[in-house]
Protein backbone atom coordinates (compact mmCIF):
# COMPACT_ATOMS: atom_id res chain seq x y z
CA UNK A 1 0.00 0.00 0.00
CA UNK A 2 1.47 3.34 -1.06
CA UNK A 3 1.24 5.87 1.77
CA UNK A 4 1.54 9.53 0.78
CA UNK A 5 2.39 12.53 2.96
CA UNK A 6 1.02 16.03 2.60
CA UNK A 7 -0.90 18.82 4.33
CA UNK A 8 -0.22 17.51 7.85
CA UNK A 9 -1.49 14.04 7.12
CA UNK A 10 -0.49 10.64 5.84
CA UNK A 11 -2.98 9.06 3.46
CA UNK A 12 -3.73 6.26 1.02
CA UNK A 13 -5.49 6.89 -2.29
CA UNK A 14 -7.22 4.58 -4.71
CA UNK A 15 -8.32 5.96 -8.08
CA UNK A 16 -7.64 9.52 -6.78
CA UNK A 17 -9.98 8.96 -3.83
CA UNK A 18 -8.65 9.15 -0.27
CA UNK A 19 -9.30 5.76 1.32
CA UNK A 20 -7.43 6.16 4.61
CA UNK A 21 -5.78 9.00 6.49
CA UNK A 22 -4.00 9.97 9.67
CA UNK A 23 -4.10 13.69 10.51
CA UNK A 24 -1.65 15.48 12.79
CA UNK A 25 -1.05 19.01 14.01
CA UNK A 26 2.59 20.11 14.26
CA UNK A 27 3.46 22.29 17.25
CA UNK A 28 7.17 22.88 17.75
CA UNK A 29 8.79 19.55 18.57
CA UNK A 30 5.45 17.74 18.96
CA UNK A 31 3.19 16.13 16.36
CA UNK A 32 -0.31 15.81 17.82
CA UNK A 33 -2.10 12.96 16.05
CA UNK A 34 -5.73 14.03 15.97
CA UNK A 35 -7.55 11.49 13.82
CA UNK A 36 -7.14 8.22 11.95
CA UNK A 37 -9.72 6.97 9.49
CA UNK A 38 -9.78 3.92 7.21
CA UNK A 39 -12.55 3.23 4.70
CA UNK A 40 -14.58 0.04 5.21
CA UNK A 41 -13.10 -1.24 1.94
CA UNK A 42 -9.61 -1.31 3.50
CA UNK A 43 -10.67 -2.26 7.01
CA UNK A 44 -8.82 -5.17 8.59
CA UNK A 45 -5.84 -4.98 6.21
CA UNK A 46 -3.42 -3.24 8.59
CA UNK A 47 -3.67 0.11 6.79
CA UNK A 48 -4.28 2.03 10.02
CA UNK A 49 -1.19 0.55 11.61
CA UNK A 50 0.80 1.36 8.48
CA UNK A 51 -0.30 5.01 8.75
CA UNK A 52 0.79 5.09 12.41
CA UNK A 53 4.13 3.54 11.42
CA UNK A 54 4.62 6.31 8.85
CA UNK A 55 3.99 9.11 11.35
CA UNK A 56 6.31 7.42 13.86
CA UNK A 57 9.10 7.24 11.25
CA UNK A 58 8.46 10.85 10.25
CA UNK A 59 8.68 11.97 13.89
CA UNK A 60 12.00 10.13 14.28
CA UNK A 61 13.40 11.66 11.10
CA UNK A 62 12.36 15.16 12.20
CA UNK A 63 13.48 14.74 15.83
CA UNK A 64 9.93 15.19 17.14
CA UNK A 65 7.69 13.39 19.63
CA UNK A 66 4.08 12.28 19.17
CA UNK A 67 1.12 13.25 21.32
CA UNK A 68 -1.43 10.65 20.23
CA UNK A 69 -4.81 12.24 20.97
CA UNK A 70 -6.42 9.82 18.52
CA UNK A 71 -7.37 6.70 20.48
CA UNK A 72 -6.55 4.37 17.57
CA UNK A 73 -3.05 5.79 17.08
CA UNK A 74 -2.39 5.79 20.85
CA UNK A 75 -3.45 2.14 21.06
CA UNK A 76 -1.17 1.09 18.19
CA UNK A 77 1.80 2.96 19.66
CA UNK A 78 1.21 1.59 23.17
CA UNK A 79 0.95 -2.00 21.83
CA UNK A 80 4.07 -1.67 19.66
CA UNK A 81 7.24 -1.36 21.79
CA UNK A 82 9.38 -0.23 18.84
CA UNK A 83 7.11 2.82 18.37
CA UNK A 84 7.21 4.03 21.98
CA UNK A 85 10.49 5.94 21.68
CA UNK A 86 8.64 8.86 20.04
CA UNK A 87 5.62 8.91 22.37
CA UNK A 88 5.40 12.19 24.31
CA UNK A 89 5.42 11.64 28.07
VENCOR-V316268 format. One record per backbone hydrogen bond with DSSP energy under -0.5 kcal/mol. NH is the residue of the N-H (numbers start at 0). CO is the residue of the C=O. E is the energy in kcal/mol with one decimal. If there is no record, write none. Layout:
NH,CO,E / NH,CO,E
This chain:
2,0,-0.8 / 3,10,-3.3 / 5,8,-2.6 / 8,5,-0.6 / 9,21,-2.3 / 10,3,-2.4 / 11,19,-2.3 / 12,1,-0.5 / 13,16,-2.4 / 16,13,-1.6 / 18,11,-3.4 / 19,11,-1.3 / 20,36,-3.0 / 21,9,-2.6 / 22,34,-2.9 / 23,7,-2.6 / 24,31,-2.5 / 25,23,-0.5 / 26,29,-2.8 / 29,26,-1.7 / 30,64,-2.8 / 31,24,-2.6 / 31,29,-0.6 / 32,30,-0.8 / 32,66,-1.5 / 33,22,-2.0 / 33,31,-0.6 / 34,22,-1.3 / 36,20,-3.0 / 38,18,-3.1 / 41,38,-1.4 / 42,38,-0.8 / 42,39,-0.5 / 44,41,-1.5 / 46,41,-0.5 / 49,45,-1.9 / 50,46,-2.2 / 51,47,-2.1 / 52,48,-2.6 / 53,49,-2.0 / 54,50,-2.0 / 55,51,-2.3 / 56,52,-2.4 / 57,53,-2.4 / 58,54,-2.5 / 59,55,-2.3 / 60,56,-2.6 / 61,57,-2.0 / 62,58,-0.7 / 62,59,-1.0 / 63,58,-3.0 / 64,28,-2.7 / 65,85,-3.5 / 66,30,-2.3 / 67,65,-0.7 / 68,32,-1.3 / 68,66,-1.4 / 69,32,-1.6 / 73,69,-2.6 / 74,70,-2.3 / 75,71,-2.3 / 76,72,-2.5 / 77,73,-2.8 / 78,74,-1.8 / 79,75,-0.7 / 79,76,-0.8 / 80,78,-0.6 / 82,79,-2.5 / 83,79,-0.7 / 83,80,-1.0 / 85,82,-1.4 / 86,83,-0.9 / 87,65,-3.5
